[in-house]
Amino acid sequence: MEAFGTFLPLILIFAVFYFLLIRPQQRKVKQHKEMLSNLKRGDKIITSGGIICTINKVADNRELTVEVSDNIEIKIAPGMVADLYTLPASQKKEPPKEENKKNSSLSGFFSKKK
């Protein structure tokens, strides 16, 4: 019984490490593998080097042909893909259309001239 009492703190420390460090990392690796298997032509990606490019061709999940700029293609390994590139929601929205507002007598003084 005393042997169990001496190992109890070690067991608790391992349990905390498992739930706080090991398990989330395994989940992240699983999501990354799933993302790599679902890559298709036209997806915008970010490489681990920070290059934002568009996938032109996926060859047997062993090689990706990506377009970095107009008519500039390179081949990369799928393991070098860090993430899918998505624009933030604030940039995706269209700018609001200007409406005709009634001008007050002082609005001419405070508005910017075009």
N, C-alpha and C positions, 0 to 999 in steps of 0.2 A: 504494500500500500504506500509506503514511503517513496518507492521508486516512481510511482505514478505522480506523486506530488512534486517531485523534482523535475519531471518532464512536462508537467502541465504548462508552465510559462512558455516553454519552447513550442509546444503544440499550439498555444494561443497566438504566438508571434507568427508562426507559419500560416495559420488560418487568416490572420489579418493581412499578411503579405499576399496570399492567394487571392483574396477578394478585392484588395485595393490595387494590386499591381499586375499579377499574372493573368487573371481572368479578363480584365479590360483589354490588355494587350493581345490576347488570343482572339477576342472579338474583333478588334481593329484589323488584325491580319486576315481574318476570315472575310471581312467586308472588302478589304483591298483585293483579295484574290477573286471575289465575286465581281467586283468592278472591272478587273482586268479581263475576265472571261466574257463580259458583256460589252466590250468595246466594239464599236462598229464605225463604218465609214461616215464621215461628217461630224463626229464628236470632236469637241474642242477639249484639249487636255493640257495639263501643265506637267512638264517633265521634272525630274528631281533636280535638274540644273536650273530650273526656273524659266524654261522656254515655253511660251504659249503657242500651240500649233493645232492644226486641224488634221485629223486622220484621213488619208486618201485610200489606203489599202491595208487590210489585215491579212497576213499570210500565215496560216496554220498556227495562230497564236504564238509564233516564235519570232515574228518580225513585223514591225509596223512601218509603213511608209507614210510620213507626215509632211505636210506643207507648212513651212515656217513663214514664208513670204510668197509673194506672187511668183509662180514658176520656180520656186526653190524648194525641192523635196529632199528629205533625208530619211535614212532608215534607222530605226532605234529598236532596242529590245523592249518588250512589254514591261519588264521589271523596272525600267527607268521612268515609267509613268507614275507620277506622284498623286494626281487627282484629276477629276473632271473639272473643266473650267466653266463656271457659271457666273453670270453677272449678278450683282446684288439686286434685290427687289427694287430698291430705290432707283436704279439706273434702267430697269426694264420698262418702267411706266412711261407712257408718252407724256410729254409736257402738256400742261393744261392749255386749252385754247383761250386766247384773249377775248373777252367779251366787251361789247360796247358799253362803257360806263358813262353815266351822266356826269358831265363836268360841272363842278361847283365854281364859284367865282374865284376862289383862291387856288384851285388845282393847277392853273397855269403857272403860278409862281413856284410851286414845289415839284412839278414834274420835270423830268429830264427831257431836253430837246434832242430830237433825232437828227 
